[in-house]
Structures are given as C-alpha cells and as structure tokens.
C-alpha cells in the first residue's frame, strides 16, 4: 500500500488523474463517489450487462430482462432537461438489434467480464482491469471491448490505446499468454439515415477499430513508461490537488469542493 492508500491503478483512474487530479483524489483516495451517472452511461452499462449474460450462455430474452431490470433500478442519474428512462430503453433495444444484425466474428470464448489485478514489472502499483470479452481466434488471444456510440471514431483514441495496453499487460501476466490484438467494437445507439431522405441508409451499424500489438509495439513501451511516471506522481507524499475547471464532467463538482474548503 502506498502513502496515499492506493492499492492498485486502472486505466480509468490514470485517465482521471491526468485530466483532473482533484477529481482523482476525491474518487480514488477519499472514496467520495458522488458523481451522478448520465443517460448515455446508464444505457451503456445496461448493454454491457446484456452482452455479459449473452456470452455467458443466458438466453437472449432473459439477458435483456436482466439488463432492463438494472436500468430500472438505477436512481442516481442526471437526466438533464429532456432525458428519461424510456429514451434509454429505446436506445438499449437499438443497440441489441444492431449487434445481432452484424455480430462480430468470435472464436472460442475464453473469458467474459474477466477481472484481473496483476503486478507488472517496473510499475509500482498493480493494474486492475475488467476485460469485456477474451476469445481465441486462429490460435491467438484477442481482447474485445464494447463501446456504445452515437458517432463512430475512425481510429483508436489515446485513451483507448492506454486501455488496450493495460489489458495486454494484465492478461499476459495472469495467463502467460500474449494477446495479439485489441478490438474496439463500436455499436451505434442510433440508426444511420440518409441526410436528404431521412431514411435508413443501409450502412453498417457496427464498426471495429483494432490495435495490433505486434505491429504497434511502441504503444506498449510508451504506455508502460506513462503508467510508471503517473504512479510516481500519484503517490508523492505532498502535492496540491487543484480542480481542472475545463473538465466538463468532473470540473464543476471539484470546483464546488474547492470553494467549500476555502
């Protein structure tokens, strides 16, 4: 255990520390997890529960019921001016329909929502990861992550590279097998429509971006160094944690916390 009480890191905690150290300190050190969810996050979480049940062998309709029951049970959602549970359920059902219209090719499933906490050589704290799906394709281990989106990304983001490399490190350490690829499977929560006719244009509702670890080894080297340096900063005995006022998601809450202690 480090001087700040942290027992491990995750890609989410590293992202938050790099973006807003004060929010990181509140959430992961003081354990003040009072940030409200959003309609998009609720829909995404429900879809992940559906996919977990589906790939663990639960019948499709039963998996849907489990996911919908979860949606109805969540109360800490900031609905804004127009959001509501009914809209979330519509988008959830679209996600399910789109997935089954164009399911990605999967090999032998090795793990679903697999949780790992592994000590990686050179990094002071263990890394914890929850991998959506691990499967074997042509004798190689492939990692999958489901992303529910309203618009596709053409290539992996730096945050997704961080996530992919963290998953690579922990699976390799835990299973002594080297993953070859990280697939970011983007499933749309809306229909693709033609701009002029407003009709469905028939284009794919699922798009996959992949990170090939064999072709991009510099990612692994760079992310390991980033993790190493981030942990050093995280665990310094004395440092100020000031709010990032440009953080649209956490900034206001952390600014209010700062005002309260002044």
C-alpha positions as CSV (number, residue, x, y, z in Angstrom):
1,X,0.0,0.0,0.0
2,X,1.4,3.4,-1.0
3,X,1.5,6.5,1.1
4,X,-1.9,7.7,-0.3
5,X,-3.7,4.4,0.5
6,X,-3.9,3.3,-3.2
7,X,-3.7,-0.5,-3.7
8,X,-3.8,-0.5,-7.5
9,X,-4.4,1.6,-10.6
10,X,-6.7,1.1,-13.5
11,X,-6.9,2.8,-16.9
12,X,-9.9,4.8,-15.6
13,X,-8.0,6.1,-12.6
14,X,-5.0,7.0,-14.7
15,X,-7.2,8.9,-17.2
16,X,-8.9,10.8,-14.4
17,X,-5.6,11.7,-12.7
18,X,-4.1,13.0,-15.9
19,X,-7.3,15.0,-16.6
20,X,-8.3,16.2,-13.2
21,X,-6.1,15.3,-10.2
22,X,-8.5,16.8,-7.7
23,X,-11.3,14.6,-9.0
24,X,-9.0,11.6,-8.9
25,X,-8.1,12.4,-5.3
26,X,-11.8,12.6,-4.3
27,X,-12.9,9.5,-6.1
28,X,-10.0,7.1,-5.6
29,X,-8.4,8.3,-2.4
30,X,-11.2,9.8,-0.3
31,X,-13.7,7.4,-2.0
32,X,-16.2,10.2,-2.5
33,X,-18.1,8.6,-5.4
34,X,-20.9,11.0,-5.6
35,X,-20.8,11.8,-9.3
36,X,-24.2,11.3,-10.9
37,X,-24.5,9.0,-13.9
38,X,-25.8,10.1,-17.3
39,X,-28.4,8.7,-19.6
40,X,-25.6,7.6,-22.1
41,X,-23.7,5.9,-19.3
42,X,-26.8,4.1,-18.0
43,X,-27.6,2.8,-21.5
44,X,-24.0,1.7,-22.0
45,X,-23.9,-0.1,-18.6
46,X,-27.1,-1.9,-19.4
47,X,-25.8,-3.0,-22.8
48,X,-22.7,-4.3,-21.1
49,X,-24.8,-6.4,-18.7
50,X,-26.7,-7.7,-21.7
51,X,-23.5,-8.7,-23.5
52,X,-22.2,-10.4,-20.4
53,X,-25.3,-12.5,-20.0
54,X,-25.4,-13.3,-23.7
55,X,-21.8,-14.5,-23.9
56,X,-22.1,-16.5,-20.7
57,X,-24.9,-18.5,-22.3
58,X,-28.0,-16.8,-20.9
59,X,-30.9,-16.9,-23.5
60,X,-31.3,-13.6,-25.4
61,X,-34.6,-12.5,-23.9
62,X,-33.5,-13.4,-20.4
63,X,-30.3,-11.4,-20.8
64,X,-32.4,-8.4,-22.0
65,X,-34.6,-8.6,-18.9
66,X,-31.6,-8.6,-16.6
67,X,-30.3,-5.5,-18.4
68,X,-33.6,-3.7,-18.3
69,X,-34.1,-4.5,-14.7
70,X,-30.7,-3.0,-14.0
71,X,-31.8,0.2,-15.8
72,X,-34.9,0.5,-13.8
73,X,-33.0,0.0,-10.5
74,X,-30.6,2.9,-11.0
75,X,-31.7,6.1,-9.4
76,X,-28.6,8.4,-9.4
77,X,-28.9,9.7,-13.0
78,X,-28.7,13.3,-14.1
79,X,-31.5,13.3,-16.7
80,X,-31.0,16.9,-17.7
81,X,-33.9,18.7,-19.3
82,X,-35.0,16.1,-21.8
83,X,-33.6,12.7,-20.8
84,X,-35.7,9.9,-19.4
85,X,-35.7,6.2,-18.8
86,X,-37.9,5.5,-21.8
87,X,-35.4,7.0,-24.2
88,X,-32.6,5.0,-22.6
89,X,-34.6,1.8,-23.1
90,X,-35.3,2.7,-26.8
91,X,-31.5,3.2,-27.3
92,X,-30.7,0.0,-25.5
93,X,-33.1,-2.0,-27.7
94,X,-31.5,-0.4,-30.8
95,X,-28.0,-1.5,-29.5
96,X,-29.2,-5.0,-29.1
97,X,-30.8,-5.1,-32.5
98,X,-27.7,-3.6,-34.2
99,X,-25.4,-6.1,-32.5
100,X,-27.4,-9.1,-33.7
101,X,-27.7,-7.7,-37.2
102,X,-24.0,-7.6,-37.6
103,X,-22.3,-9.6,-34.8
104,X,-18.5,-9.6,-35.0
105,X,-16.8,-13.0,-35.7
106,X,-15.8,-14.5,-32.4
107,X,-13.7,-17.6,-31.8
108,X,-13.7,-19.8,-28.7
109,X,-14.7,-17.6,-25.8
110,X,-12.1,-17.7,-23.0
111,X,-13.5,-15.0,-20.7
112,X,-16.4,-12.6,-20.2
113,X,-16.1,-9.6,-17.9
114,X,-12.9,-11.1,-16.7
115,X,-11.3,-9.3,-13.7
116,X,-7.6,-9.2,-13.3
117,X,-5.3,-7.4,-10.7
118,X,-1.7,-8.0,-11.6
119,X,1.7,-6.6,-10.6
120,X,3.5,-5.5,-13.7
121,X,7.3,-5.4,-13.6
122,X,8.5,-1.8,-13.4
123,X,5.2,-0.3,-12.3
124,X,4.9,0.5,-8.5
125,X,1.3,-0.4,-8.1
126,X,-0.7,-3.4,-9.6
127,X,-3.0,-2.8,-12.5
128,X,-6.7,-3.8,-12.3
129,X,-8.7,-4.4,-15.4
130,X,-12.1,-5.8,-16.3
131,X,-12.0,-7.1,-19.9
132,X,-15.3,-7.3,-21.7
133,X,-14.5,-10.4,-23.7
134,X,-11.5,-12.6,-24.4
135,X,-11.6,-15.1,-27.2
136,X,-9.3,-17.3,-29.2
137,X,-9.0,-16.7,-33.0
138,X,-6.8,-18.7,-35.2
139,X,-4.9,-19.9,-32.1
140,X,-4.3,-16.4,-30.8
141,X,-5.7,-14.5,-27.9
142,X,-7.9,-11.5,-28.8
143,X,-9.3,-8.9,-26.4
144,X,-12.6,-7.1,-27.1
145,X,-14.2,-4.0,-25.7
146,X,-17.8,-2.9,-26.4
147,X,-18.3,0.8,-27.0
148,X,-21.8,2.2,-27.4
149,X,-21.6,5.3,-29.5
150,X,-23.7,7.9,-31.3
151,X,-20.9,8.5,-33.9
152,X,-18.0,6.3,-35.0
153,X,-14.4,7.1,-34.4
154,X,-12.1,6.4,-37.4
155,X,-9.2,5.2,-35.3
156,X,-8.4,4.4,-31.6
157,X,-8.0,7.3,-29.3
158,X,-5.0,7.7,-27.0
159,X,-7.3,6.8,-24.1
160,X,-8.2,3.5,-25.9
161,X,-4.5,2.8,-26.5
162,X,-4.0,3.2,-22.7
163,X,-6.9,0.8,-22.1
164,X,-5.6,-1.7,-24.7
165,X,-2.1,-1.8,-23.3
166,X,-3.3,-2.2,-19.7
167,X,-5.4,-5.1,-20.7
168,X,-2.5,-6.6,-22.6
169,X,-0.2,-6.3,-19.6
170,X,-2.6,-8.0,-17.1
171,X,-3.8,-10.8,-19.4
172,X,-0.2,-11.6,-20.4
173,X,0.9,-11.6,-16.7
174,X,-2.2,-13.6,-15.5
175,X,-2.4,-16.2,-18.2
176,X,1.2,-16.2,-19.5
177,X,-0.3,-15.8,-23.0
178,X,0.4,-12.8,-25.2
179,X,-2.7,-11.1,-26.7
180,X,-2.2,-10.2,-30.4
181,X,-5.0,-7.7,-30.8
182,X,-7.4,-5.4,-29.0
183,X,-10.8,-4.9,-30.8
184,X,-12.8,-1.8,-30.1
185,X,-16.3,-2.8,-31.2
186,X,-18.4,0.3,-31.7
187,X,-22.2,-0.3,-31.7
188,X,-24.4,2.6,-32.6
189,X,-27.3,3.6,-30.4
190,X,-29.0,5.4,-33.4
191,X,-29.9,4.5,-36.9
192,X,-27.7,5.6,-39.8
193,X,-30.0,7.7,-42.0
194,X,-29.7,9.4,-45.4
195,X,-29.3,13.2,-44.8
196,X,-31.8,14.1,-47.6
197,X,-34.5,11.4,-47.3
198,X,-34.2,10.7,-43.5
199,X,-34.5,7.0,-44.3
200,X,-32.1,4.3,-43.1
201,X,-29.2,4.3,-45.5
202,X,-28.2,0.6,-45.0
203,X,-24.7,1.4,-43.8
204,X,-23.2,-0.7,-41.1
205,X,-24.3,-0.1,-37.5
206,X,-21.2,-1.7,-36.1
207,X,-17.6,-0.7,-36.7
208,X,-14.5,-2.2,-35.2
209,X,-11.2,-0.4,-34.7
210,X,-8.3,-2.7,-33.8
211,X,-4.9,-2.2,-32.2
212,X,-2.4,-4.9,-33.3
213,X,0.2,-5.3,-30.6
214,X,2.6,-7.0,-33.0
215,X,2.5,-4.1,-35.5
216,X,2.5,-1.3,-32.8
217,X,4.9,-2.4,-30.1
218,X,5.8,1.3,-29.4
219,X,2.3,1.6,-27.8
220,X,3.3,-1.0,-25.2
221,X,6.6,0.7,-24.4
222,X,5.1,4.2,-24.2
223,X,2.1,3.2,-22.1
224,X,4.3,1.3,-19.6
225,X,6.5,4.4,-19.2
226,X,3.4,6.6,-18.9
227,X,2.0,4.3,-16.2
228,X,5.3,4.3,-14.3
229,X,5.6,8.1,-14.3
230,X,1.9,8.6,-13.4
231,X,2.1,6.3,-10.4
232,X,5.2,8.2,-9.2
233,X,3.2,11.4,-9.4
234,X,0.1,9.9,-7.8
235,X,2.0,8.6,-4.8
236,X,4.0,11.7,-3.9
237,X,3.7,12.4,-0.2
238,X,2.9,16.1,-0.6
239,X,1.2,17.7,-3.6
240,X,-1.6,20.0,-4.3
241,X,-4.7,18.7,-5.9
242,X,-6.3,21.6,-7.8
243,X,-9.5,21.3,-9.9
244,X,-9.5,21.3,-13.7
245,X,-12.1,24.0,-14.4
246,X,-12.3,22.9,-18.1
247,X,-13.3,19.4,-17.2
248,X,-16.9,19.2,-18.4
249,X,-17.7,16.1,-16.5
250,X,-15.9,16.5,-13.1
251,X,-14.9,20.2,-13.1
252,X,-18.0,21.7,-11.5
253,X,-18.1,19.3,-8.6
254,X,-14.4,19.7,-7.9
255,X,-14.7,23.5,-8.1
256,X,-17.5,23.4,-5.6
257,X,-15.4,21.2,-3.3
258,X,-12.6,23.7,-3.6
259,X,-14.8,26.6,-2.7
260,X,-16.2,24.8,0.3
261,X,-12.7,24.4,1.9
262,X,-11.5,27.9,1.2
